[in-house]
């Protein structure tokens, strides 16, 4: 049963005093829906709470670098065949230091996959996940709903949530609340979980454009002193750029007339693909590194940006969240089979031990890459460029780096191990 504009529960259900669930997921984005999909073949009753309509939540002009591990996770959820034809398979990924001629070039054979990476558009992933959730008999998808308050239930192992759904007030009771509600997580704040980290001196500009010549399914990450500049190839010979620059510089760039903005963009983009046509209004967002000091509390678990945020260099953010989601789903499913209390710390700590250390590694790696390339200190500059020659020439080392960047270095969920693409 789903609760969006097209498919609302009956009035009787809406007016019931309490809705009982085994798990309530706060946040119906890609990460929250991935977690819910991981439980759709269980006997557990799951609710997903989303503040927007389903259509609005899916309609974002955004694309992501999508790793082979994330692809394996989608395959394990039975969604890969639906999604894969709509993704762009990266035939090459080229990493370079500003305008230095030499680049590290990764190819599919370096990772034993059909693509180095993929680019996945937001609406493509959301459409597949929403369809799966809406079709699942054990999941209720409550759109246009908001958590107003949480408190301890009458039973010590239960949590009660006051929910507003349009003009209707409801009460949910559950053994586990999963916070998938982003960097400003209400679930995290109400659980009084502290965070550690810092805001970077940079902001990111994103835009979609069309180059004159074919992008040849090649992705680029160019490290400039002001910050990394990424080019993600999209279907129909479009590209999305992720342009990192100091805050004031980023604001000044957005304020430029379109022709001047395109001239500045071309200087960063290069002339490999000819002239550029802007297809969307550029948008800007600040970036930060954040790690929650705990991912769990009794009856509470955090996944995705609610648990951590990283610099967009390397396209790690969404992929970390997807791995969080499927790891927690696997832990919860196994605990349910053993008849354990899903909200107990003994159960939830299994998820925290699995994901928190691995996420620390990725957060540290993205921070290191951004800081080490965002300067012109001569000894470091020479070391970087020597390293580019070494990494591109020593194949085993290049393959190791690719495994680190694509998520294969850590513990994989059982579903990902069982699937080949």
ABEGO torsion letter per residue (X at the ends): XBBBAABBBBAAAAABABBBBABBBBEABAAAAAAAAAAAABABBBBBBBABBAAAAABBBBBBBBBAAAAAAAAAAGAAAAAAAABBBBABBBBBBEABABBBBBBAAAAGBABABBBBBAAAAAAAAAAAAAABAABBBBBGBBBABBBBBABAABBBBBBBBEABBBBBBBABBBBAAEAABAAAAAAGBBBBEBBBABBBBBBBBBBABBAGGBBBBBBBAAEBBBBBBBBGGBBBBBBBBBAAAAAAAAABBAAAAAAAAAAAAEAAAEBBBBABBBBBBBBBBBBBABABBBGBBBBEAAABBBBABGGAAAAAAAAAAAAAAAAAAAAAAAGBBAABAAAAAAAAAAAAAAAAAAAAAAAAAAAAAABABAAAAAAAAAAAAAAAABAAAAAAAAAAAAGAABBBBAAAAABBX
